[in-house]
């Protein structure tokens, strides 16, 4: 968890949104914009390559629940290869 200079007094009452990241490897062209600009540092470039030969992003092991569904990766991806959806913590959904 990051340490901030200012912390709200009622931080324990705050509900932190959660998201689940979905990647469409076939669309990715390996620009790494999503990885570089993820505010929660949830993404990394995988060693795997898609059919075009590009290495695509993946969720870092152990950070599967760190996405806050800000959707910034979705906004900055020029190829529409990544998106997030709200996640309530249910393993079935």
Secondary structure, DSSP 4 states (H G I P E B T S, - for coil): ----S---TTGGGPPPP-EEEEE-GGG-----HHHHH-TT--EEEEEEE-TTS-EEEEEPTT-TT------HHHHH-TT--EEEEE--S-TT-
